[in-house]
Amino acid sequence: MGKNFKESVDFVKDRPAHDRRYAVDWSKIRQELGWKPKYDFGTWLEKTVKWYQENEWWWRPLKEKQKRYFKKQYGK
């Protein structure tokens, strides 16, 4: 989305017993109900990013409100 990854992320030490990955197992719902996701993860991720890029009017005011809150609470 036009951001430099290394400049946008603060890396922190992982907490003990933190899950290394999260995985969804669709086998039970597929087996019992015959359901499966319409798209794979990569496709949904692309669709989500595109939606946020095309709908800035929706999220921009929320981001600005959050910035004001953090500045008031934490002076940042």
One Martini backbone bead per residue (centre of mass of N, CA, C, O) as a GRO file, in nm:
protein
   76
    1MET     BB    1   0.053   0.065   0.015
    2GLY     BB    2   0.323   0.253   0.003
    3LYS     BB    3   0.499   0.120   0.227
    4ASN     BB    4   0.757   0.086   0.449
    5PHE     BB    5   0.800  -0.181   0.634
    6LYS     BB    6   1.044  -0.116   0.829
    7GLU     BB    7   0.914   0.176   0.907
    8SER     BB    8   0.613   0.052   1.006
    9VAL     BB    9   0.766  -0.149   1.207
   10ASP     BB   10   0.766  -0.280   1.539
   11PHE     BB   11   0.986  -0.477   1.689
   12VAL     BB   12   0.927  -0.745   1.919
   13LYS     BB   13   0.937  -0.947   2.165
   14ASP     BB   14   0.838  -1.247   2.214
   15ARG     BB   15   0.614  -1.414   2.382
   16PRO     BB   16   0.556  -1.653   2.579
   17ALA     BB   17   0.373  -1.897   2.407
   18HIS     BB   18   0.350  -1.793   2.135
   19ASP     BB   19   0.209  -1.820   1.853
   20ARG     BB   20   0.340  -1.888   1.534
   21ARG     BB   21   0.051  -1.979   1.422
   22TYR     BB   22  -0.245  -1.955   1.222
   23ALA     BB   23  -0.502  -2.201   1.165
   24VAL     BB   24  -0.745  -2.327   0.940
   25ASP     BB   25  -0.992  -2.586   0.977
   26TRP     BB   26  -1.233  -2.698   0.731
   27SER     BB   27  -1.315  -3.004   0.756
   28LYS     BB   28  -1.574  -3.010   0.931
   29ILE     BB   29  -1.756  -2.816   0.764
   30ARG     BB   30  -1.721  -2.970   0.501
   31GLN     BB   31  -1.822  -3.250   0.598
   32GLU     BB   32  -2.106  -3.156   0.736
   33LEU     BB   33  -2.190  -2.903   0.507
   34GLY     BB   34  -2.013  -2.844   0.237
   35TRP     BB   35  -1.814  -2.617   0.312
   36LYS     BB   36  -1.634  -2.341   0.153
   37PRO     BB   37  -1.438  -2.118   0.060
   38LYS     BB   38  -1.449  -1.898  -0.202
   39TYR     BB   39  -1.158  -1.806  -0.115
   40ASP     BB   40  -0.850  -1.754  -0.069
   41PHE     BB   41  -0.642  -1.576   0.121
   42GLY     BB   42  -0.502  -1.407  -0.102
   43THR     BB   43  -0.763  -1.300  -0.229
   44TRP     BB   44  -0.881  -1.163   0.023
   45LEU     BB   45  -0.646  -0.974   0.070
   46GLU     BB   46  -0.667  -0.821  -0.194
   47LYS     BB   47  -0.962  -0.726  -0.152
   48THR     BB   48  -0.909  -0.569   0.108
   49VAL     BB   49  -0.700  -0.367   0.008
   50LYS     BB   50  -0.875  -0.250  -0.218
   51TRP     BB   51  -1.101  -0.145  -0.040
   52TYR     BB   52  -0.929   0.055   0.125
   53GLN     BB   53  -0.833   0.218  -0.123
   54GLU     BB   54  -1.148   0.285  -0.220
   55ASN     BB   55  -1.239   0.364   0.113
   56GLU     BB   56  -1.122   0.620   0.272
   57TRP     BB   57  -1.382   0.765   0.375
   58TRP     BB   58  -1.422   0.549   0.608
   59TRP     BB   59  -1.123   0.535   0.764
   60ARG     BB   60  -0.994   0.816   0.803
   61PRO     BB   61  -1.163   0.932   1.047
   62LEU     BB   62  -1.074   0.705   1.242
   63LYS     BB   63  -0.772   0.765   1.238
   64GLU     BB   64  -0.788   1.057   1.339
   65LYS     BB   65  -0.926   0.990   1.608
   66GLN     BB   66  -0.697   0.812   1.714
   67LYS     BB   67  -0.474   1.023   1.715
   68ARG     BB   68  -0.610   1.213   1.919
   69TYR     BB   69  -0.625   1.010   2.150
   70PHE     BB   70  -0.320   0.945   2.179
   71LYS     BB   71  -0.230   1.232   2.230
   72LYS     BB   72  -0.399   1.274   2.486
   73GLN     BB   73  -0.299   1.015   2.650
   74TYR     BB   74   0.040   1.007   2.541
   75GLY     BB   75   0.169   1.248   2.365
   76LYS     BB   76   0.173   1.124   2.038
   0.00000   0.00000   0.00000
